[in-house]
Amino acid sequence: MSQTPSIDDATLDQFVTVVRRFFRERLRPLEPVVAADDRVPDEVYAEMRDLGLFGLSVPEAYGGLGLSMEGECRIAFETGAASPAFRNCFGTNIGIGSQAIVMVGSEAQKMEWLPRIASGEIITAFCLTEAEVGSDGGAVRTRAVREGDTYRLTGAKRFITNADRAGLFTVMARTGDEGSGARGVSAFLVPAASPGLSVGRPERKMGQHGTHVCDVVFDDVEVPASNRLGAEGEGFQIAKRVLDRGRLHLAAVAAGVAERLIGDMLAYAAGRRQFGRPIAEFQLVQGLIADSQTEYMAARALVLETARRRDAGAAVVLDCAACKYFSTEMVGRVADRAVQVFGGAGYVADYGIERLYRDVRLFRIYEGTSQIQQIVIAKELLRQAAVS
């Protein structure tokens, strides 16, 4: 089904400009403080709410902006101008934390949760990963046992983004027997205040400081059957649909970070002098910048083309995987080149290059590793070849 954007092109252009200035002028100067404190200030959350950033992808009927996928990707590009921690404040609300409700939620579920998600009143989190379940999402061990009109959830989830701020969790739990595989996984909406639900301490991480990931434990948590998303056994397919969309968004974020890094490289190379002239005049330095710009442009074009195809109703499973694979690998290479252009200055903390080098490493892991994207791409190609 094609998607009709809720705002016109001129209004979207103005909104993109506002978001660009917010991330470049308001948020980028806060990066050192956020990294040191491992915390985004509450006033930043409030400003993001005022801008409507928590509701980018929520339909207008439920209080969001209802942007098209192309419009959302254009905003995501701009978020790359500042630390990924800032985008992560609202990232789960517009992606994996809300889209299952948008895609398959009942009208009652949508009315109850989407307005508060869109306003930023509540933060959402997505609970799939477990200690022994990462890329193999169909092997979920958290159990959901039906008792009349309720389910009882028992198990633990790992590395859950925004868990310590979340008011609502989308949880994948096994309703089928142990041998049912992906067909035995169901999806549930679980409020954070549910008795028996507890959140662990934030993990110490390599990068993206200011964003917290925690364990979430379910100890015989009672969940109304009305909080199940879709039918029993549809959870894994719901997760795949949500993750496909999220991968395209993350590809756009990665491209945005690459653009920021290229700008930093250019500015530093123009001002840094060696052998009596700016290092920007040396061809080997120019090569590092040129390779980065070429790859960034290719990633941006691929993201926009895929977003437009998705908006037009095309099947884009392969395309989304290709976008995330190429764009997240690309920004890793760009960050490495940026360290090289900055030299010793890129290795110390003063310029923030080493921080972004660490931050972007996670892009190749969460919401499907690069290796999972390769598998998805190959399987889709083989499937298409068999059909033809």
N, C-alpha and C positions, 0 to 999 in steps of 0.2 A: 504494500500500500504506500502510495506517495505521501510526502509530508508537506503541508502548506505552511510557510512561515507566518508567525503571528504579527510581525512588524515589518514595515516596508523597508526597502533598501536604504533610503536616506536616513531613516531613524536608526537602522543598524549601524550605518557608517558613523553616526554621531556617538552611538554607544561604544563602538570599538575605540574611538578617539578618547572618550572618557576613561575607559578601562586602561588604555595605553598610558595615559598620564598618571593614573592612580598607581599603577605598578612601577612605573619608572621614577616618578617624582616623590610619591608618598612612601612606597614600600621598600624600594631598593636601599634607601639610606638606613632603614631599620635592620638590615641583614646582620650586621655584626652583633647587635644586641640580642636578636632572636637566637642566633647561633650560640652565643655565650650563655643565655638564660634557658635555652631549650624550651622556649615558650613564646607563642605569638600573643602580644598584648590584647586584652579584652576590648580595648577601644578600636583595634583593627577589625575584630569580628563585627563590631557594631557598624563600622563604616562599610564593610562588605555587605551587611544586611541592607543598609540604606541604598546601596547601589543595585540591589536585586541579584547579587551574584549567586545566592543559594538556590535561586529558582530558575536558572537559565534554561534547563531542559524540562521543567515541569509545565504542563499545559496551562494556558491562560485560565481555563475554567476552574482550575484549582489554585490560582494565585501566583503562578509562575509567569515567566516571559514566553515560554513555548517556542524557543528559537529552533530553527531548522538545524540539521546536523552541520551544514556549511556555516551557518551563523555561529553555532557553538564552537566550531573549530577556529573561526576567526578570533573569537574571544580567547580561546585557549592559546593561540599563538602569542597574544599579548601578555599572558600570565608568565611566559618564559622570561620576561624582562627582570624578574625578581626571583628570589629563592623559591624553589618548589614548595617550601613549607607554607607559603602564603596561599598558593593554589590549593594545597591540601586541606585548608580550613573548610572550604566548601566543595571540594572535589568529590567526596563520597555522596554529598547531598544531590549533586547533579548527575552522578554516575551510578556506581554499583549499589549505593544505599537507597536510591529512589526508583531506579528504572524497572525493577521487577514489579513494583506496584503500578507504575505507568503501563507496563506491557500486559500484565495478566491479573492485576488486582481487581477485586470486585468494586462496585460503585461505593459500597459502604467503606471499604478499606481506603479507597482514594479520597473520599470526603473526610475521613478521620485523620489521615496522615499527611497527604500531599500539601495542603495549605500551610501546615506548620513546618514541613520540610522546606517549602519554597521561601518562606519568610526567614528561615534560619532560627526559628524558635527552638527547634530540636536539630541536633546533629545525628547523622545516621552512620551505621557501620555495616559491613558485609562479612559474614562469618562462614567461610568455606574451609580455609586452611586448618589443618590439625597437625599434631606432632608427627604423625606418620602419613599425612595426606597433604601433598602439595600440588604438583602437576597432575596427579591422578585423582581428580576431583570426584570420580565415581566410587572411590574407596572410603567414603566418609564413614566414621565409626560412631559419631554422636548419635544417640538413639532417641527416637520419638515414639512413645508407646501410647496408643489410643485407649482412653478410658471414657466411654460415653461421648460427651460433647467436649472433651478436652484431650490434650496430649501431654505427656510428661517427658521432658527433655533432660537427658543426662549425657554429659560428655564435656570436652574442652576444645577450644579453638585457639590457634596460635597466630601471632603476628597480625593482629587485627588493627588496622589503621583507625585512629580516632576513637578507639574503644573507651578511653577514659573520659571522653566528652559526650559520647553517644547517648541519646535518649531512646533510640530504636535500633534494633539489630535485625537484619535479614539473615536468617540462620538456615543452613543446609543440614538436615538430619536424616538418619536412616529410618524409614517406616517399614521397609521390606526386610526379609531375612538376610543373613550374612552373605548368601550366595546370589543375591539379586543384583549386585553391581550397581551401575548407574541408574537402572530402572527402579531401584528401591529407595532413591533419595527424594525427599520432599522439602519444600521451602516454607518457612514460617516467619511471621513478624512477631518479634519478642521485645516488649518494652524493657528498658534498662532497669526499671523499678521492680521488676518481677521478683518475688521471693525465691531465693535459691540461686539467683544470677549474681556472679561476682566478677570483678575485673582486677587483673593482676597489675603489678607495678610496670611502668614503661620500661621497655628494653633499652639498653645502651646500644647505639647504632653507629655505623660508619659515617653516615651523612644524613641529610634532610633533618637536621636538628630544628626543633620547633614543632615537628610532627611526631606524635607518639604512637607506638604500636604496643599492644599488650595482649596477654592471654585473657580469654573470656571463659569462665567455668559455669556450666549448667548442672546444678545439683537438684535433680527432681523438680525442675521448673515446670509449673503448670501453665499451659498455653491453650486458650480457647480454640476449638476447631475452626471457628470463624476467622482466626488469624493465619490459617494456612493459605498460601498463595498457590492458586491453581489446584489441580487434583493431586492425590497421592501418587508419587512416582514421577512427577513432572519436574522436580526440583533441579535435577542436573541439566535438563534442557533449558530451563529458565536461566540458570547460571551461565550457560553457554551464550545465550542471547544477550544477556547483560554484559558479559565480558567482551563479546564482539564489539559492541558499541563503545565500551570503555577503552578498548585498545585503539580505536580511531582517535578518541579524545586524547589519550596519552601520547600518541604519535604527534599530534598537533602541539602539545606542550613541549615535547622534546625538540621539535623544530623551532619553537619560540626561544628555548634556551640556547640553541645553536646560534640563532640570530644575535642574541645578546653577546655571546662569546666572541663572535666575529667582530662585532662593534668594538668590544674591548681590545681585541687583537689589533685592529686598525689604529685605534687611538694610541695604544702603547707603542706600536712600531713606528708611528709617525713622530713620537716625542723622544724615544730612546735613541741615543746616538752612540755609535761605535765607529772607530776608524775615521772619525771626523764627519760622519753623516748619519742621518736617520737609518735605523736598521730596515725600515720599510723599503729602502732603495736596493736592498740586497735580494737577488732573484730567488735564493733558496727560502728566504722568509716570505717572499711574495708567493712562492709555490705552496707553502703551508696555508696561507690565507685563501689563495685561489681554489685549492682543493676543498677547503671548508665551505666556501661560498657555493661551489658547484653542487656539493652533496646536500647542502641546506636547501637550495632551490629545487632540487629533485624531490626531496622529502616533502616540502611544502606543496609542490604541484601534485604529488601522489595523494596527499591527504585531502586536498580540495577536490580532486577528481573523484575520489572514493566517497567523500561526503555528498557530493552532488548526485552520484549514482544511488546512494542510500536514500537520499531525499526523494528521488524519482521512483523508489520502490524496487530497485534492483537487488538481487541477492549479492551480498558483498562479504561473505565469510572469508574467502580467500583474500580479498582486497584489504580487509581490516587487519588480517594477520600480516600481510606484506607491509602495510603501513607501519605497524608497530615494530616489526622486525627491522625494517630499513631505517626508520627514523631514530629509534633508540640506539641502534648500533652506530648510526651516523653521529649522534651527539656525543657519544663516547669518544669517537675519533677526533671530533672537533675540540672537545675539552682537552684531550691529550696534546693536540697541536697548540692550543692556547698556552698550556704550561710551557711548551717548548719555545714559543715566541717570547713569552715573558721571562724565560730563563729562571734564574734564582728567585726573581720577584714572583714568579708563578708558583714557586714551591712554598713560600712563606705566606702567612695569613693576611698580610696587609691589603692585598688587592682582591681577595675573594676568589681567585682563580682556583686555588687548591680546594676550596670549599665546594665550588660547583663541580670540580672533577670528581669529588666524592659523592656529591648529590646525584649526579646523573647516572651513576653506576647502578642504582636501584631500578632505573627504567627498564633495564634488560631482564629484570627478574619478576617484578610483581605484575599481576593480571596476565600471567602467561610468559614464561621465559622465552628467550630467543629460540631455543631449541624446540619448544612447543609450537612456536609460530612456524618454524620450518616444517614440522610434521603436518600442521594444519594446511599449509600451502601445498605440500606434496600430495596429501590425501585428497584435497579438493581437485587438484589437477588430474589425478588418477581417476577420480569419480567422474569428472567431466569427460575424460577420454573414453571411459567405459560406456557412458550414455550416448556419446556421439558415434 
